[in-house]
Amino acid sequence: MKKTEYSEVVVKNPEDRQLELDSGKKDDSTLPQFSKEVPLSTKKRDSGNSTIVEHNWKNSNCESIRVKEITFMKGEQLDTVYMINARDGVDSASLVHNNHVYIFRKTTKEVAKAICTLCSNAKDGIETVVGWLASVLGNYYMISKVDKVSWSFDKRFAKNLNYSNPDSLNGPQKKALCDMVIQNIANLHSKGMVLGHFTLNSVLLMNDDIRFTDLRGLRPARKLSYGVEEFKAMMQYLFALGMVKPEDRYCTIAMYNVLNEQGCRQWYEEKVGKKAKETLEITTCMESDVY
């Protein structure tokens, strides 16, 4: 198991933060015209709980993501997805297929397979990963499915998902969003996993819930206390964006402490060198460590 490390959170000025949120506008991923090229032949087979489809293509200068092989969960109707109107090699792309939005994120085959296994053990609060594909140019993409009406802070998906501008959220909406983020991350940490990377682009908003998206960094934590380190970094990030008010910091940390009590107690014992007598000690220590 690789050692889990967390980099220092860098607090950016408002211009840099807005540039980060709007980065999708400069992502030259969508091609101006969808190619009419189709595979020369297709083979389909089942393997365990998965379906595998292979496509054979003629040589061409097509820049779109042409699917060489796609593996997906049985029940998903992705056998007819053979091309995505995005430049092969782009970090992320999306597609509407059979009234569902599918998100494709560049990764490796090993990571995609590992994430599929992890997600089968932790379904609550995270997006549904349904498979992966290999492109003609040798790139691998993890495939996730958005099965509910959703909003995203990521402008790269504004064509197929409702876009939400974080600056348009009022105080109560920001607090509700942060509460759901903390509840979800505490649930994930209590199961011994870490998200690995978090920004607002990692959040899919539902009508009354959220899910974490972009799970390429999802992995088991060697110790439950590692989740607390990730939580601290998330709190610093949300506070820097103005999503958490100073007067709400303690209550937010206390809520996480209750939901991930075992991990917080382990973190406190490692940091202080003794066991905490009550949760108040842990919450106070965490607050001083975060801010």
Secondary structure in CASP SS format (residue, H / E / C, confidence):
PFRMAT SS
TARGET T0000
AUTHOR 0000-0000-0000
METHOD secondary structure of the structure
MODEL  1
M C 1.00
K C 1.00
K C 1.00
T C 1.00
E C 1.00
Y C 1.00
S C 1.00
E C 1.00
V C 1.00
V C 1.00
V C 1.00
K C 1.00
N C 1.00
P H 1.00
E H 1.00
D H 1.00
R H 1.00
Q H 1.00
L H 1.00
E H 1.00
L H 1.00
D C 1.00
S H 1.00
G H 1.00
K H 1.00
K H 1.00
D C 1.00
D C 1.00
S C 1.00
T E 1.00
L C 1.00
P C 1.00
Q C 1.00
F C 1.00
S C 1.00
K C 1.00
E C 1.00
V C 1.00
P C 1.00
L C 1.00
S E 1.00
T E 1.00
K E 1.00
K E 1.00
R E 1.00
D E 1.00
S E 1.00
G C 1.00
N C 1.00
S E 1.00
T E 1.00
I E 1.00
V E 1.00
E E 1.00
H E 1.00
N E 1.00
W C 1.00
K C 1.00
N C 1.00
S C 1.00
N C 1.00
C C 1.00
E C 1.00
S E 1.00
I E 1.00
R E 1.00
V E 1.00
K E 1.00
E E 1.00
I E 1.00
T E 1.00
F E 1.00
M E 1.00
K C 1.00
G C 1.00
E C 1.00
Q C 1.00
L C 1.00
D C 1.00
T C 1.00
V C 1.00
Y C 1.00
M E 1.00
I E 1.00
N E 1.00
A E 1.00
R E 1.00
D C 1.00
G C 1.00
V C 1.00
D C 1.00
S E 1.00
A E 1.00
S E 1.00
L E 1.00
V E 1.00
H E 1.00
N C 1.00
N C 1.00
H E 1.00
V E 1.00
Y E 1.00
I E 1.00
F E 1.00
R E 1.00
K E 1.00
T E 1.00
T C 1.00
K H 1.00
E H 1.00
V H 1.00
A H 1.00
K H 1.00
A H 1.00
I H 1.00
C H 1.00
T H 1.00
L H 1.00
C H 1.00
S H 1.00
N H 1.00
A C 1.00
K C 1.00
D C 1.00
G C 1.00
I E 1.00
E C 1.00
T E 1.00
V E 1.00
V E 1.00
G E 1.00
W E 1.00
L E 1.00
A E 1.00
S E 1.00
V C 1.00
L C 1.00
G C 1.00
N C 1.00
Y E 1.00
Y E 1.00
M E 1.00
I E 1.00
S E 1.00
K E 1.00
V E 1.00
D C 1.00
K C 1.00
V C 1.00
S C 1.00
W E 1.00
S E 1.00
F C 1.00
D C 1.00
K H 1.00
R H 1.00
F H 1.00
A C 1.00
K C 1.00
N C 1.00
L C 1.00
N E 1.00
Y E 1.00
S C 1.00
N C 1.00
P H 1.00
D H 1.00
S H 1.00
L C 1.00
N C 1.00
G H 1.00
P H 1.00
Q H 1.00
K H 1.00
K H 1.00
A H 1.00
L H 1.00
C H 1.00
D H 1.00
M H 1.00
V H 1.00
I H 1.00
Q H 1.00
N H 1.00
I H 1.00
A H 1.00
N H 1.00
L H 1.00
H H 1.00
S H 1.00
K C 1.00
G C 1.00
M E 1.00
V E 1.00
L C 1.00
G C 1.00
H C 1.00
F C 1.00
T C 1.00
L H 1.00
N H 1.00
S H 1.00
V E 1.00
L E 1.00
L E 1.00
M C 1.00
N C 1.00
D C 1.00
D C 1.00
I E 1.00
R E 1.00
F E 1.00
T C 1.00
D C 1.00
L C 1.00
R C 1.00
G C 1.00
L C 1.00
R E 1.00
P E 1.00
A C 1.00
R C 1.00
K C 1.00
L C 1.00
S H 1.00
Y H 1.00
G H 1.00
V H 1.00
E H 1.00
E H 1.00
F H 1.00
K H 1.00
A H 1.00
M H 1.00
M H 1.00
Q H 1.00
Y H 1.00
L H 1.00
F H 1.00
A H 1.00
L C 1.00
G C 1.00
M C 1.00
V C 1.00
K C 1.00
P H 1.00
E H 1.00
D H 1.00
R H 1.00
Y H 1.00
C H 1.00
T H 1.00
I H 1.00
A H 1.00
M H 1.00
Y H 1.00
N H 1.00
V H 1.00
L H 1.00
N C 1.00
E H 1.00
Q H 1.00
G H 1.00
C H 1.00
R H 1.00
Q H 1.00
W H 1.00
Y H 1.00
E H 1.00
E H 1.00
K H 1.00
V H 1.00
G C 1.00
K C 1.00
K C 1.00
A C 1.00
K C 1.00
E C 1.00
T H 1.00
L H 1.00
E H 1.00
I H 1.00
T H 1.00
T H 1.00
C H 1.00
M H 1.00
E H 1.00
S H 1.00
D H 1.00
V H 1.00
Y C 1.00
END
